[in-house]
Amino acid sequence: MNKTNAWNNIPLADYERHMQHESVAQAQLLNDLTCKYVQKYQPESLLFLGISGGNGLEHIDVKKTKSVYGVDINNLYLEETQKRFGEKIKQLVLVNTDISTSNEAFLKADFVWAALIFEYIDIEKGFEFITNNTCEGAKLIITIQSNNGTQSVSQTGVESIKSVKDIFKIVDKDNLQAHALKAGFELIGFGENILPNGKSFLTYEFGRI
Ligand SMILES: C[S@@+](CC[C@H](N)C(=O)[O-])C[C@H]1O[C@@H](n2cnc3c(N)ncnc32)[C@H](O)[C@@H]1O
């Protein structure tokens, strides 16, 4: 595993404190968005990219969703996610891998939730990973951050989170859509949510052709 990746140096408690800080308020919005799209598509087989501590997993209907896969580069995040949700979601499988280098096919998901992950991975490799792990007709939801002229990583007093600044990059929305199309995903929906600090989340819904 890639121990040099900055995400492996951030304690989950720090990450979550940062995301919940009132000036950031991204944790609650991501939770709401997970709820919205999981309920909309009611997947049978779900793949969650960059699952961190499992924010939003409580919205999965364990009777309908037969497999739940979560991927993250930080194994400590996965251990905590297992502790939090392993009892309730018996079909939960957590995979410690680097999306930017993995060529593996773990499942054929019919739904992928990819929120704030493309900011940290190679875009082409990201789509390759998704293609390897989805079936035809799969729905792919990607949320990216739009800074609208503000700093990429907000000041919340959480020091460790600053180390991801160097690997964070704003995802160009046209480039994202072009790569999606090239990988066989057509755009079927879009939404924008404004955050307290003026940033926003852009959420793209794609369907695999
Ligand atoms: C900003 S968080 C994503 C949002 C998160 N799902 C939430 O709701 O709070 C990015 C996550 O992706 C993981 N990650 C970053 N780069 C990765 C990579 N190359 N492969 C796999 N996971 C990665 C990080 O460890 C982190 O948990």
The ligand as an SDF file (V2000), in Angstrom:
LIG
                    3D

 27 29  0  0  0  0  0  0  0  0999 V2000
  -12.3900   13.8340    0.8020 C   0  0  0  0  0  0  0  0  0  0  0  0
  -12.5740   12.1680    1.2540 S   0  0  0  0  0  0  0  0  0  0  0  0
  -14.0540   11.6580    0.4090 C   0  0  0  0  0  0  0  0  0  0  0  0
  -15.3200   12.0190    1.1030 C   0  0  0  0  0  0  0  0  0  0  0  0
  -15.8220   10.9590    2.0680 C   0  0  0  0  0  0  0  0  0  0  0  0
  -16.3800    9.8400    1.3490 N   0  0  0  0  0  0  0  0  0  0  0  0
  -16.8340   11.5410    3.0560 C   0  0  0  0  0  0  0  0  0  0  0  0
  -18.0540   11.3690    2.8860 O   0  0  0  0  0  0  0  0  0  0  0  0
  -16.3810   12.1800    4.0140 O   0  0  0  0  0  0  0  0  0  0  0  0
  -11.3710   11.3530    0.2390 C   0  0  0  0  0  0  0  0  0  0  0  0
  -11.2030    9.8860    0.6310 C   0  0  0  0  0  0  0  0  0  0  0  0
  -10.5900    9.2060   -0.4510 O   0  0  0  0  0  0  0  0  0  0  0  0
   -9.4960    8.4460    0.0160 C   0  0  0  0  0  0  0  0  0  0  0  0
   -8.5100    8.4010   -1.0770 N   0  0  0  0  0  0  0  0  0  0  0  0
   -7.7340    9.4220   -1.5090 C   0  0  0  0  0  0  0  0  0  0  0  0
   -6.9580    9.0150   -2.5320 N   0  0  0  0  0  0  0  0  0  0  0  0
   -7.2480    7.7100   -2.7460 C   0  0  0  0  0  0  0  0  0  0  0  0
   -6.7660    6.7360   -3.6740 C   0  0  0  0  0  0  0  0  0  0  0  0
   -5.8120    7.0260   -4.5610 N   0  0  0  0  0  0  0  0  0  0  0  0
   -7.2960    5.4900   -3.6290 N   0  0  0  0  0  0  0  0  0  0  0  0
   -8.2440    5.1700   -2.7150 C   0  0  0  0  0  0  0  0  0  0  0  0
   -8.7390    6.0650   -1.8120 N   0  0  0  0  0  0  0  0  0  0  0  0
   -8.2510    7.3130   -1.8210 C   0  0  0  0  0  0  0  0  0  0  0  0
   -9.0030    9.1710    1.2570 C   0  0  0  0  0  0  0  0  0  0  0  0
   -8.2900    8.3260    2.1410 O   0  0  0  0  0  0  0  0  0  0  0  0
  -10.3050    9.6920    1.8500 C   0  0  0  0  0  0  0  0  0  0  0  0
  -10.8870    8.7630    2.7250 O   0  0  0  0  0  0  0  0  0  0  0  0
  1  2  1  0
  2  3  1  0
  2 10  1  0
  3  4  1  0
  4  5  1  0
  5  6  1  0
  5  7  1  0
  7  8  2  0
  7  9  1  0
 10 11  1  0
 11 12  1  0
 11 26  1  0
 12 13  1  0
 13 14  1  0
 13 24  1  0
 14 15  1  0
 14 23  1  0
 15 16  2  0
 16 17  1  0
 17 18  1  0
 17 23  2  0
 18 19  1  0
 18 20  2  0
 20 21  1  0
 21 22  2  0
 22 23  1  0
 24 25  1  0
 24 26  1  0
 26 27  1  0
M  CHG  2   2   1   9  -1
M  END
$$$$
